[in-house]
Amino acid sequence: MSPAGDAVGDESFLTVEQAIANLRGSDLGLRYYAAWWLGRFRVTTPEAIDVLIDSLGDESDRTTEGGYPLRRNAARALGKLGATRAVPALIQCLECDDFYVREAAVQSLGMLGDRSCVPVLMSFLASGLESAQAESGGIRLPHPYNAILETLGALGAPEAIPLIEPFLNHPFEILQYAAARSMYELTQDPTYADYLVQALSGEKLTLRRAALADLGAIGYLPAAEAIAHTLAENSLKLIALKGLLEKQVQRTTPPSLSEGAIQVMTLMDELL
């Protein structure tokens, strides 16, 4: 991480010092960009973390629909920066009216790996499928269930299994996938991962993309061939295979490579 007065990257020649100053300023556009920039360039100075946490309570940058764009960017940045001391403030964001602020906060809590948020996340699922339905004729859900399900799995919260399991039968396939991903992470039962593999042959590209992302996130090696032959963009297949490869590398001692890692690397080479 560069000193405060140094430019990082070449985007608008912004410096860490300027980004922090902009985030404290009054120009809403500059503040929004500064929050993104600090996360993008992994600026982890205490001052940067402080100003991002302060931005989670911002009231000035609000859309006509009631959203809080700056809060969203600040929440995302704090997850990327590994700022664990932001956990209480991010949990507080779960009470925000803005759906996307809540979603960004949940995702960042998952990145930070602090299980203190688990009870709050479980509370969103406590009412079951009856409350987790879109408004009549729409696709908008009351809460970011996809992120909540994924985060509970990533945080290793087996106590949430009874609340997650019903979402395997949610009318939205993408929530079924999130629940299967979470259940696999919590139980290591391949039945759930195989459900995601089956989803790779579905009719809708958007759902095939979602299944690719979920399989990459859990690093499920038996899915390697199916991922490589999915009818989707090679770039997305490569990202998913990269997730599998990273999981294999974690299980071996460098410079050794497992047979699984070699298999995945071969498949990746064929897609390039």
N, C-alpha and C positions, 0 to 999 in steps of 0.2 A: 504494500500500500504506500502510495507516494506521500511525501510531506505535504502539509496543508497548502503551501504556496505553489506546488507543482501542478502542471497540467497532466491530466490522465487521459490517454487516448487522444483523438483529434476532433471529437465532436464539439463544435463551436468553441474550441480552445478553452473550455471551462476549467477552472481549477477547483480543488477541494474547498479552498477558502471562499471562492465566489459562490459555489453551490450552496454552502451552508448559509452564506449571507443572503442569497436569493430566497432560500427556504424560509428565512426569518423576515423577508421583506413583504411588500404589499401587492406586488404584481402577481396576479393569480397564475398567469401562464408560466412565468419564471419559477414560481414555487412548485407547480405541478411537474415541470421538467426537472427541477433540481432533485425532487424526491426520487424520480425515476433514475436519474443520473447517479446518485449516491448508491443506489442498489445495483445498478448496472456495472459500476466500476468497483464494487465491493469496498467502499470506504467505511472502515470500521473504527474510526477515531471516536472517543467518548462524546465529543461535541456533536459529531454527525448523528450518532445514536440518539442523543438527547433531543436534537431538533426534530428528528423523525418521530420519536415518541410523542413529542408535543403536538406534532401535526395530526396525530390520531384523534385529537379533540377539536380540530379546526372547524369553525362554523362559517367562514367567509366564502370558501369555494364550494358553492352549492348550485346544482343545476335547477332548471325550472321544474323538473320532475321530482326534485327532492334528494337527488344523489349527492354524494360527497367525493368527487374525483381525487382530491388531494389525499384524503384519508385512505382511499384505495391504494394509491401509489406508495404511500408511506408504509402501509401494512405489508405490501408485497416486498418492499425494500428490506424491512426489518427481518423477514424470513430469510432472504438471501444473505444477509449479513451475519446470520447466526447470533442475533442479539437476544440472548435468553432473558436479559433483564427487562425486555419489552413484553414478556409473557403476560403479566397482570394487565397491562394496557391493551394488549390484543384480546384478552378475554373480555375486557370491558367493551371492546368493539362489537362483540357478539350481540349486544343490545341495541346496536345502531339500526335505524330504520332502513338504511340502504342495503339491499340484498347483496350487492357486489362488495361492499365493505365487509360484511359478514363472511362472504366467501373468501376474500383475500386474507382475512384474519385467520380463518380456519386452516387454509393452506399453509400459511406461515407458521402457525402453531405446530402443524405436522412437520415442517422443516426443522423447527427448533427442538423437537423431540422431548418436550417437557410434559410429563403426564398429569401435571396439575390441572390441565384443562379437560381431562377426560370426563369428570362428572358433568360439567356444563355441556359438553358435546352430546353426552348420553341423554341429557334432558330434552334435546331437540327430537330425539327418536322415541321418547317415552310414550307418546300418544299413538304410536304405531302408524300403519298405512292409512288409517281413516283421516288423519290430519295431514298426511303427506301427499295430498292430491292437488292437481292444478285447478285453477279457477275454471269455471264452465267455459268450454270451448277454447281454452288457452293451453299453453305449455309451461307457464311460469308457476313454479312451486313456491310455497311460503318461506322456505329456508333452503340453503345450499346443501341439500342432502348428499349430493354426489361427493362434495368435498368432505363433509362430515364422516361419511362411511369410509372413505379412503384414509382419512387421518386417523380414525380409530384403529384401523388395521395397521397403519404405519407405526403408531405409538405402542402397539402390542397391548391392547386392552381386552383380554378375554372376557372380562366382566360384562362387556357390551354385546357379546354374541347373541343373547336372547333378543336384543333390540335390533340387531343387524339382520338376523336371519329372515324376518318377514319381508325384508326388501328384495329378497330373491324373487318374490312374486309381485313386485310393483308393476303397474301397467307400462311404465317407461323402461325400455330395455337398458338404457344407459345407467339407470339406477340398479337394475338387476346385475349389470356388469360390475358396478362399484361394490355392491354387496358381495358378489362372488370373489372379487379381488381381496376384499377385507377378510372374508371368511377363510380364504386360503392362507393369508398371512397369519391369521390367528390360530389356525388348526393344522396347517400343512397337509390338509386333505386334498389330494389331487383331483377329486371330483369337482371342486369349485374351479380350479384352473382349467380343467378340461372343458368346462362349460364355456369359458372364454375362448378356448381354441375352436369350439364349434361355432362361436359367433363370428369367426373370421370368414366363414363361408356364407354369411348372411347377405341379403339382397341390397341393403342400404350401405352406401360407402361411408357415411358419417358414423354408423355403428361399427363397421369394420375398423375404422380409424380408432374409435374408442377402445375396442378390444385389443388392438395392437398396443396402444399406450398402456393398458392395464397389464398385459402380459409382460411387456418390457419392464414395468415397475416392479413386478414380483419376481422377475428373472427366471421364469419357468422354462427350463431347458427342453423338456419334451415338445414344446411349442415351436422350436427353432425352424423345422422344415415348413410347418404350416405358415409361420410368419413370412418366411422367404417367398412363399408362393401365393400369398394373399393378393387379391385384386385391389391394390392400393398403391399410392405413390412409393417409389423406392426410398425416398428420403425418410418416410415414416417407418418403413420396414427396417431401415438401417438403424434408426433411433431405438426401435424395439429390440433389435438384435444386440445393440450396444448394451442395453440393460441386462440381457442374458449374459453377455460376455463379462460385464463388471461383476456379476454375481459369481461366475465361475472363477474369476481372478481372485476374488475375496477368499475362496475356499482352497487356494493353492499357495505354495511358498515360492516366490520368484527365485530364479527365472523359470521354474517349471510351469508347464501348461497342462491342464487336464485335457482328456479327449474331448470333453464337451466344449471347452474353450476353442480348441482347434476346429471342431465342427462349425461353431458359430462364426469364427473368423473366415473359414472357407465360404460359407454362405454369404457373408458380407462382401467378400471379394467378388463373388459372382454378381452382386447387385451394383457394383461400381462401374 
